[in-house]
């Protein structure tokens, strides 16, 4: 069944109101009609099995037939601190990370970042676009939440944000001792920060700063991975080792 997200405030008793862009999608793209069934999620892990009651100009009104807890969310909370990549690679990274179960994504400007976001207006525009990609990916893969795409931050700001995590990991091509799987087996982990560098990776200075902040460099094996591959690989391993895969 088609899946839509609404704000919790749009759930009122036995009725749910769908507003915004989804109204046009329901009417013009999916061509749904009153009496058809859909799934509506409040973004907090609750699914409502619903039936369309009426389709109006600016809203769709649906009745609730059943309420279920969404079972698609992983038991671990992973935040991806992604070095800003070139071109449209961030779109791909967001889409696949959401499918794999990431909780949120923080774009990070590093020493070797080529893409420059010079103004708040430019940053806001990108975040709105990235959030829309996250929303569509969350719908497609039956997520119970829509992972948040944060505003871009500096590398130093990112390091200051990891104090409340159980562990912080940074894959580094020059690391050859700490294997990711071995690092995970030593601890009971629920909230994990993952740092992925842009094209060109992290500088040695950034790796040193990350160590000083408590982040653990890990190896992903003998091959050098692209930035759009590295995060997906780490998330896959984390979900296999600690989450709901396997």
Residue, then its C-alpha position, 0 to 999 in steps of 0.5 A: x500500500x502507498x505510504x505517507x508521513x504526517x506530523x503527529x498533530x495531523x492525527x486527531x482521534x480516528x481521523x488523519x489529515x494529509x496535507x502538503x505535496x502528498x495531496x497532489x501526489x495522491x490525486x494526480x500521480x497515484x490517482x487514489x480514490x475514497x475507499x482505497x487503503x493507505x499506510x500513514x506514519x506519524x514519524x515516531x514509529x507508529x503506523x496507521x492502516x487507513x482508508x481514504x474518506x475524502x480528497x479535497x483541494x488542500x487535504x486528504x482525510x483518512x479514517x484509521x482502521x488499525x494502529x501498529x508499531x512500525x517494526x522497521x527501525x533498527x535497535x541501534x542509533x547511527x549518525x553519519x557524519x559525511x564529508x561533503x562530496x562532489x556532484x550529486x553523490x550526496x543524494x546517493x549517500x542519503x538515499x542508501x543510508x536511509x534504506x540501511x537504517x541510519x538515524x540522521x546524517x550530518x554533512x561535514x566540511x573538511x580540509x579536503x572538501x571541494x564543495x563549498x557552501x558559502x551562505x546560509x541560504x545555500x545551505x538551507x536550500x541544499x538541506x531542504x533538497x536532501x531532506x526530501x530525498x530522505x523522506x522519499x527513501x523512508x517511504x520506499x523502505x517502510x521506515x518508521x521515522x524520517x532520518x533528519x539531514x542536519x545543516x552542514x558543519x565544520x569538522x571541529x563542530x562535528x567532533x564537538x557533537x559526539x560526546x554523548x555517543x557510545x562510540x565514534x568511528x572513523x575509517x582511515x586508509x592508513x589504519x591497519x590494526x583496528x578492524x571494525x568488527x573486532x572493535x564492535x565486539x568489545x562493547x555494548x553499543x546503542x548510539x554510534x557516530x560514523x565519520x566518512x571523509x570526502x574525496x581524498x579522505x581525511x588529512x593526518x591533522x584531522x585524524x589526530x584531532x579525531x583521536x584526541x576527541x575519542x574517535x577510533x580509527x578503523x580499517x575497512x580492509x586493504x582496498x581504498x573505497x570511494x566516499x559514496x561506498x565507504x559509508x554504505x559499507x560501514x552501515x551494512x557491517x554495523x547493521x549486521x553485527x549490532x542491528x537487525x540484519x543477518 
